[in-house]
Amino acid sequence: MLLPWQQQYTPQIAAYASLLFLPHGVRVLSAWLLGWKAIPLLLPAAAFTHWLNFGWAGFTPLGVTGMMSGVVCAVMTFWALANAGMDFRITSGNRANWRDILIAGLIASVINTSGMLLAFHHAALTSVGYFIGDVSGLFACMLILMLAFKVLRRTETVSD
Protein backbone atom coordinates (compact mmCIF):
# COMPACT_ATOMS: atom_id res chain seq x y z
CA MET A 1 0.00 0.00 0.00
CA LEU A 2 2.67 2.48 1.02
CA LEU A 3 5.63 0.97 -0.83
CA PRO A 4 4.89 2.40 -4.32
CA TRP A 5 4.56 5.90 -2.85
CA GLN A 6 7.69 5.40 -0.79
CA GLN A 7 9.65 4.13 -3.80
CA GLN A 8 8.58 7.17 -5.81
CA TYR A 9 9.39 9.83 -3.22
CA THR A 10 12.14 8.24 -1.11
CA PRO A 11 13.80 5.57 -3.26
CA GLN A 12 17.06 5.80 -1.32
CA ILE A 13 15.47 4.30 1.80
CA ALA A 14 12.68 2.19 0.28
CA ALA A 15 14.98 -0.81 -0.11
CA TYR A 16 15.91 -0.78 3.58
CA ALA A 17 13.19 0.85 5.67
CA SER A 18 9.43 0.96 5.50
CA LEU A 19 7.77 4.22 6.53
CA LEU A 20 4.91 2.20 8.07
CA PHE A 21 6.45 -0.80 9.82
CA LEU A 22 3.63 -2.59 11.67
CA PRO A 23 5.92 -5.33 13.09
CA HIS A 24 7.35 -2.76 15.51
CA GLY A 25 3.88 -2.48 17.02
CA VAL A 26 3.75 -6.27 17.31
CA ARG A 27 7.12 -6.47 19.05
CA VAL A 28 6.27 -3.63 21.47
CA LEU A 29 2.91 -5.17 22.39
CA SER A 30 4.52 -8.62 22.68
CA ALA A 31 7.21 -7.28 25.00
CA TRP A 32 4.63 -5.42 27.05
CA LEU A 33 2.43 -8.49 27.46
CA LEU A 34 5.03 -11.28 27.59
CA GLY A 35 8.27 -9.69 28.77
CA TRP A 36 11.38 -11.78 28.02
CA LYS A 37 9.20 -14.60 26.66
CA ALA A 38 8.58 -12.44 23.58
CA ILE A 39 12.15 -12.90 22.35
CA PRO A 40 11.93 -16.59 21.33
CA LEU A 41 8.48 -15.94 19.88
CA LEU A 42 9.64 -13.01 17.72
CA LEU A 43 12.97 -14.54 16.70
CA PRO A 44 11.72 -17.00 14.01
CA ALA A 45 9.82 -14.30 12.10
CA ALA A 46 12.73 -11.87 12.41
CA ALA A 47 15.22 -14.47 11.17
CA PHE A 48 12.97 -15.45 8.26
CA THR A 49 12.45 -11.83 7.24
CA HIS A 50 16.17 -11.16 7.55
CA TRP A 51 16.86 -14.17 5.32
CA LEU A 52 14.30 -12.97 2.76
CA ASN A 53 15.96 -9.54 2.60
CA PHE A 54 19.63 -10.53 2.72
CA GLY A 55 19.86 -14.27 2.07
CA TRP A 56 22.34 -16.42 3.94
CA ALA A 57 25.00 -13.78 3.35
CA GLY A 58 23.15 -11.54 5.81
CA PHE A 59 23.88 -13.85 8.73
CA THR A 60 27.24 -12.29 9.54
CA PRO A 61 27.92 -11.20 13.13
CA LEU A 62 26.93 -7.61 12.30
CA GLY A 63 23.90 -8.75 10.30
CA VAL A 64 22.67 -10.85 13.20
CA THR A 65 23.31 -7.88 15.52
CA GLY A 66 21.05 -5.74 13.34
CA MET A 67 18.37 -8.42 13.28
CA MET A 68 18.56 -8.96 17.04
CA SER A 69 18.29 -5.22 17.74
CA GLY A 70 14.73 -5.41 16.45
CA VAL A 71 13.96 -8.56 18.43
CA VAL A 72 15.21 -7.31 21.80
CA CYS A 73 14.67 -3.54 21.58
CA ALA A 74 11.18 -3.50 23.11
CA VAL A 75 11.95 -6.10 25.79
CA MET A 76 15.06 -4.15 26.83
CA THR A 77 13.06 -0.93 26.93
CA PHE A 78 10.32 -2.29 29.20
CA TRP A 79 12.95 -3.88 31.44
CA ALA A 80 14.98 -0.65 31.68
CA LEU A 81 11.88 1.45 32.36
CA ALA A 82 10.78 -0.97 35.09
CA ASN A 83 14.21 -0.76 36.72
CA ALA A 84 13.99 3.04 36.54
CA GLY A 85 10.71 2.94 38.50
CA MET A 86 8.35 3.28 35.53
CA ASP A 87 6.94 -0.22 35.27
CA PHE A 88 4.51 -0.16 32.35
CA ARG A 89 4.48 -3.94 31.95
CA ILE A 90 1.15 -5.70 32.21
CA THR A 91 2.60 -8.09 34.80
CA SER A 92 3.03 -5.29 37.31
CA GLY A 93 -0.71 -5.07 37.85
CA ASN A 94 -0.86 -1.61 36.35
CA ARG A 95 -3.83 -0.53 34.33
CA ALA A 96 -3.08 -0.48 30.60
CA ASN A 97 -2.24 2.99 29.35
CA TRP A 98 -1.66 3.47 25.63
CA ARG A 99 0.51 6.56 26.22
CA ASP A 100 2.96 4.54 28.31
CA ILE A 101 3.16 1.89 25.59
CA LEU A 102 3.80 4.57 22.95
CA ILE A 103 6.58 6.10 25.06
CA ALA A 104 8.20 2.69 25.49
CA GLY A 105 7.79 2.07 21.75
CA LEU A 106 9.52 5.36 20.94
CA ILE A 107 12.46 4.43 23.15
CA ALA A 108 12.53 0.92 21.64
CA SER A 109 12.64 2.47 18.19
CA VAL A 110 15.70 4.52 19.14
CA ILE A 111 17.40 1.30 20.33
CA ASN A 112 16.38 -0.52 17.15
CA THR A 113 17.52 2.31 14.89
CA SER A 114 20.85 2.47 16.72
CA GLY A 115 21.34 -1.27 16.31
CA MET A 116 20.52 -1.11 12.60
CA LEU A 117 22.90 1.82 12.14
CA LEU A 118 25.66 -0.03 13.98
CA ALA A 119 25.14 -3.21 11.98
CA PHE A 120 24.50 -1.89 8.48
CA HIS A 121 26.12 1.59 8.48
CA HIS A 122 23.17 3.15 6.70
CA ALA A 123 23.01 6.82 5.83
CA ALA A 124 21.36 9.18 8.30
CA LEU A 125 18.26 9.45 6.10
CA THR A 126 17.78 5.67 6.17
CA SER A 127 18.11 5.70 9.96
CA VAL A 128 15.44 8.39 10.14
CA GLY A 129 13.33 6.15 7.90
CA TYR A 130 13.71 3.27 10.37
CA PHE A 131 12.61 5.50 13.23
CA ILE A 132 9.64 6.94 11.32
CA GLY A 133 8.58 3.48 10.18
CA ASP A 134 8.77 2.05 13.68
CA VAL A 135 6.86 4.91 15.27
CA SER A 136 4.17 5.12 12.58
CA GLY A 137 3.80 1.33 12.61
CA LEU A 138 3.39 1.29 16.38
CA PHE A 139 0.89 4.15 16.23
CA ALA A 140 -1.11 2.44 13.45
CA CYS A 141 -1.08 -0.87 15.32
CA MET A 142 -2.28 0.80 18.52
CA LEU A 143 -4.95 2.77 16.66
CA ILE A 144 -6.28 -0.37 14.97
CA LEU A 145 -6.39 -2.21 18.29
CA MET A 146 -8.05 0.67 20.14
CA LEU A 147 -10.75 0.93 17.46
CA ALA A 148 -11.26 -2.84 17.44
CA PHE A 149 -11.63 -2.95 21.23
CA LYS A 150 -14.02 0.00 21.12
CA VAL A 151 -16.21 -1.86 18.61
CA LEU A 152 -16.07 -4.99 20.79
CA ARG A 153 -17.14 -3.01 23.87
CA ARG A 154 -20.06 -1.49 21.95
CA THR A 155 -21.25 -4.86 20.66
CA GLU A 156 -21.00 -6.28 24.21
CA THR A 157 -23.13 -3.41 25.53
CA VAL A 158 -25.74 -3.85 22.81
CA SER A 159 -26.05 -7.61 23.36
CA ASP A 160 -26.52 -7.26 27.15
N, C-alpha and C positions, 0 to 999 in steps of 0.2 A: 504494500500500500504506500509506504513512505519511500521505499528504495528508489523508484524512478525519479521522484522529485529530488531526492538526496543526490543521486548520480548526476543529475542535470546541474544543480546549483553548488554542490560541494564534492566534486569527483575525487579530490585528493584525499578525502577521509572515508568515502563510501565503501572502499574495499576493506577498511579496517574497523570502522565504528559505525554503529547504527544510531541515528538521532532519536530513536524511540526503541529502547532495549528493554522489553518487558521481563526478560529473565532476571534483571536486577531486582525487580519487585518480588519475584518468586524467591530469590535467595534471601532477601531481607525478611520477608514474611516467614520463610522456613526457619531462619536463624532466631527470629523472635519467638516462634512457637516451639521449636525443637531444641534450641541451643546447639551444643556441640554435635548432637545427633544429626544435624542437617548436613554436615560435611560429607559423610559417606553416602548420603542420599543424593546430594548434588554432584558429586564427583563423576559418576558415570556419564551423565549428560554433558558435563563440562569437557570431559576427555573426548567424547564422541564429537562434539562440536569443534573442539580444537583439531582433531584429526581431519574432519571435513574441510576445515579452513587451510590447514598447513600440511596435511599428510603426515607420514611417519617422520619426515625431516623436522617437523615442529616439536618433536619430543626431545629437544636438547635440554640441558639444565636450565637455561634461561627461558626457554619456551614453556617448560613445566612450571617455572616460577610465575610467569605471566598467567598461565591457566589457573594455578592455585590461588593467585591473588583474588580472582573472582570468586572462587569457592569459599575462601576463608574470611573475606573482607567483612561481611555482615556479622558473622559469628564473633570475630575479634572485636568488632565495634560494640556489640551488645555486652560482651564480657568486660571490655574496658570501661564502658559507661557504668556498669553495675559496680565495678571496683571503685569508681569515682563517686559512688553514692547516688547515681541516677539509674536505678534498676528499672528499665522499661520492660524487661522480659515478662512473658505471661506467667512463668512459674513463680514469680515473686508475689503473686496474689493481687497485683495491681490491676486496676480497671484499665481496659484497653483504651488508648488514646492515640488517634491517628497522627497527631502532631509529633508525638514522641517517636513514633515509627518513622516518620518522614525525616526527622532530625538524625536519627540513627542511620537511615538510608543515605543521607547526604554525606555523613562522615564515612560510611562504608564505601561510597563512590570515590571519595578522595583517596582512600587506601587502595581501592581497585585501580584507579587511574595511575597512581604512583607505581604500583606493581607492574602495570602494563608498560609504562614509560621506562622503568628499569629493565624490563625483559626485552622489549622490542625497539627501544630507542626511537620512538615515533617523534614526528615534529610536534611542536606545541599545539598547532591547530587540531591535530588528530587527538591529542590528549584532551583538549577541550571538548572534542566530539564524544569521546568516551564519557566524560563527566555529564554532558548534556543528555546523552542517550540513557545513562543510568538513572539520572534524576527524572527525566520525562517518563521513562519506563516505569519507575516506581510510582510516580504520581498517577499515571494512567491505570496501573494495576490497582492502586488504592481506590481510585475513583470508581472503577468498574465494580470492585468488591463492595464499596459503600452503597452504590446504587442497587446492586443485587440484594444486599441485606435489607435495604429499605423496602424494596418490593416484597421480599419475603415477610417482613414484619407487617406490611399492609395486608397481604393475603392471609396471614395468621389472624389478624384482627377481624377481617371480614368473615372468615369461616367460623369464628367463635360465637 
